[in-house]
Amino acid sequence: MFLAALAVVAAVGAVGAADYTAEIEEFRAQQEARLRSETGWLAMDGLFFLTEGDHWFGTGTLNDFALPEGSAPDTVGVFEYRDGETTVRAIEARRSR
């Protein structure tokens, strides 16, 4: 009787482990699909190679990199590319009162 109970517990544990593994695999697949989607973190809207100097970005039309209208201020900041290194300097947003 003890061996039969032990076999049932082992079988239930194996099924539970298989269900858990399947659940993890499904979660990973959903995460990857979300990341690769058009709005995911891995989506690339454009590929721009920086040249030496400053490259402004924001929603304004005079920026080097235009963000979608309404998504940010006219000027958000500047990418500074010097000697092979890029830094980002944000411009302080000012509110009108």
N, C-alpha and C positions, 0 to 999 in steps of 0.2 A: 504494500500500500504506500509506504514511504517513497519507494522508487517511482511509482506512478505519479505521485504528487510532485516529486522533483522533476520528472519529465515534463509535466504540464507547465510548471513554473519556468523551466528552461525554454520551452516552446513559446510561451507568452513573451518572455524576455527577448527572444530572437525576433519575434514579430514586432515588438515595440521598438527595437533597435533599427529594424528595416524601415519602419514608418518614420522614425526620427531622421534617419539618413535621407530618405526621400523628401521629407519636409525641408531639410537644410538645402538639398540640391535644388528644390523648387524655389526657395527663397533666393539663392544665389543667381538662378536664371532670371528671376524677376528683377533683381537689383541690376544685373548687367544690362537687361533690356531697357530699364529706366535710364541708366547712365548713358547708353548709346542712342537713346531717342533724340528726336530733333530738339527737345528742350532740356536734355540731360547735360551733365557736367562735361561729357566728352565731345559734345557737339562743337564743331568749329564753323564759325560763320565766315571766316576769312583767314588767310595766312599772309602776314605782312612782315617783310624783313626790314628791320630798322637800319637806318643809316646813321652815321655819327651826328649827334645833335639832339635837339628837343623835338618831341612829337606830342602835340596837344590832343586831348580827347574830351569829348562831351557831346551834347545834342546839337550844338551850334554848327552851322554850315561852314564856318571858317576853321574848324578843327581838322587836324590831320586824320583822326579816326572818329567817325561819326557814330554815336550811339543812337538807338531808336528814339524817336521823338516822344517826349513825355516820360522817359525812363530815368532821366537824370537832369541836372542843371546844364545850361549852355556850355559851360566849361567845368569839367570835373577835376582835371589835373594834367600832368605832363609826364611822359616817359622820357627819361634822360638817358641817352645811350652814349657812353664815353669809354674808350679803350676796351671795348668788348664786354662791358658791364652795363646792365640796365637797372635803373632805379625808377621808382614811381613817386612823384610828389603830388599829393592831393591839394587842391585849392580849397580853402575854407569857404563853406557855403554861407552866404549871408541871407538872413530872412528880412523881409520887409515887414514893418509893424503897422 
